[in-house]
Amino acid sequence: MQARKLSSPPVRVNAERARVPGAVPEVLLGLPGRADMEAGEARWPAWKVTVFVTVFCSVFWGGVAYAVTTIAG
């Protein structure tokens, strides 16, 4: 009795599946994709997001540090 290998299908099969028309994964999962975004919808630039996340995390961990030093004395 010969054991079967458990692996991904051959490349040819994957190429054939890629050509099948259908919905993109974002649509299947109900996630908003680029196609769903309105053209006029404003997006934040990356630098603004970076500044926001940095300030938010700094304030949060500063509050945690303050609480720990206050409790610990």
N, C-alpha and C positions, 0 to 999 in steps of 0.2 A: 504494500500500500504506500503510495507516494503522498507526502505532505504538500499542501498548497501554501505558497508564500502569501503572506498578508502584506500587500503593498498597494500603492496608488495605481490606478489604471494606466495603461500605456499612454504615451504622449498623444498618439493619434486619437484616442478616445477623448482626451481632454480637449483637443483642438475641435473635435466635432461638437462637443457640448458647448464650447464657446461660441459657435456659430448659430446656436439655437436662439431665435428671437424670443424675447420675454422681458419681464420687469427686472430692473436692476435691484441688487440686494437691499439698498436703502428703502425702496418702495415696498419690497416684500416684508421688511421689518417694521415698516411704518415710521421710519426715521426721515427727517427732512433732509433732502439732498440739495445740491446746487440748483437743480432744475426747479425745485419747489420755491426757492427764494425769489422774492420779487426783485426786479431790476432796480427799483428805487430804494430798496431797503439798505439802510446805512449799516456798515460793519465797522467795528473798532479796529484801528491799526494795532499791529503787534506790540509796539512800544507802549501804548496805553494799557493794554492788557497786562504786560509785564510789570509796569509800575503799580497797577492796581493790586495784582497778586502779591508783589513784594511788600507793599504797605500793609495790606490786610494781614499777611502772615506775621509781619513784624509786630503789629499791634496785638495780634492774638497771643503770640509767644511771649511778648512783653507782659501781657496781663497774666499769663500762666506763671511766669517767673515772679511777678509781684505777689501773686496769691501764695505761691510756695514759700517765698521769703517771709511773708507776713505770718503764715501759719507756723512755719518752723522757727520763727523768732530770729 
